[in-house]
Amino acid sequence: MTLTNEMLDHARQKLYSAVLSDTLDSMGMLNQVLSPGIRSVDESKVLCGWARVGLYFPIYHDDETVNVYEHELKLIDSLKPDEVPVLICHGLKHIAPWGELLSTRARFLKAGGCLTDGSIRDVRLIREIGFPVYAGNISPLDTKYRGKLMWSDVPGKIHGVPVQSGDLVFGDVDGVLIIPKEHVEPVLNNALQKVSEENLVRRKLEEGETLEQIFADHGIL
C-alpha cells in the first residue's frame, strides 16, 4: 500500500493500538507506546494522523513583550488534513494548550486530532463537535501566564517516546503510540495482516477450540 488518505482511513477503521503495539514489538520497536496517563476526552474517537510537534516552555508572567500565543496560532493555522498537533508540555499539568476554539479551527482544516501531555479544557464542547483530543489532564487553566509554545517541527519526547513531525500518531481507548515515519508503511501492512489472522483465531475460539491448540497452530493470542 502507498501512504494515502484512504490508507489512513483504513487504519482508523480496521486497526487498534494493541495490534499496532504487537506489530511494533515484532519488528523490534519496543518503545513506541506512551506511558499510561494520557486519555481521550471521548473514548469512541480514534486518533490517527501525522505528527506536528510543538514544544512548550513554562513562563511565569505575561506582558506586551511575551506574545504568548504567537507560535501556537501559527502552528494550528498551518495544519494540513490528517495532521495531529503533538503539544509537549513536559508533563506540566498547569499548562493547558488546547480547548474548544482550537479544536474548531483544527476540525475545519481536517486535522486528525490533538495529542498533548499537558492539560486541556472545554471538554464538553470538544465532545459536542466530535474532535479527537488526547491529553494528560483536564483543567480550566489557560496557557497565558503559564506556558508558551517556543519551537515547532523539531524532535521531542512525549510520555517517554521520541516523536518527530511526520511520524504517525495512533490512539484509542487502550493508549497512544508513535510509529516512526520511515516505518509507517510496513507497520500498517503487517498490522492489517495480523488483524486478519486474529479474526481467524476469534472464529476458532467461538467454535470452541482451546487457547493452547490455537496458539500451537497459529502463534497468536
Phi, psi and omega in degrees: 000145170267158185278090181245169174302324179296324179294319177296318177299320178297318179297317179299322186276327190254334188258166178210161191297326182296315181290326176292320177298314178299319180295316177299317177303315183295339180259010175085010179256093192262358185232052183247353181264127179297143177299152185301151176133336176269128185229157176278146174286344177216107187294348177279350185263125176270136177261121183205117179173181186271128184295140164234106190278136172226132182254125177262141173248146176289142172230167187227012175198173174214134173211189187294344181270344187282316180050061195300331186263359192303309183284326179299313181294322177296319179297312183294317181294340181269001184297138175255165180308136178074006175275150183234112172297125176252100190260107188264115180251009177059033177077008181280109186288340182278356173263120183238088189276000189223143177206196187290323182292320176294323176298319180297316178295314182296322178296318178301323180279000179065033175294161184274354182139194177219142175230129175213146172269359173274204181257161172228161180225180183062037187301315182301317181289323177297319178297322182295323181274349172077029181267132182288116178229127179240129189214161180277342185194166176238132181200148177280358184297150172262160174290334180307131185078353190234326183200153178220134172289120184253324181231146174223156181056042173236159178299145177214186176216131181231123182048044174088358185244126175297146179212143175229154174302133183101343171294158178266128177258131177224131178215145172213195187299336181278337181153186185232143177220162180240128176254117179305140189302328182285351181245004189300310186298309178295325179297313181295318179297315180294323180293320178296323175296320179295322177300317179299318179293321179293326176298321177297315180297319180299318179297321179293322176296317180294337177273357174105002179293152183278155177300318182299316181293319180295318181294321178297322183280324191238343182066028184232135170214000000 
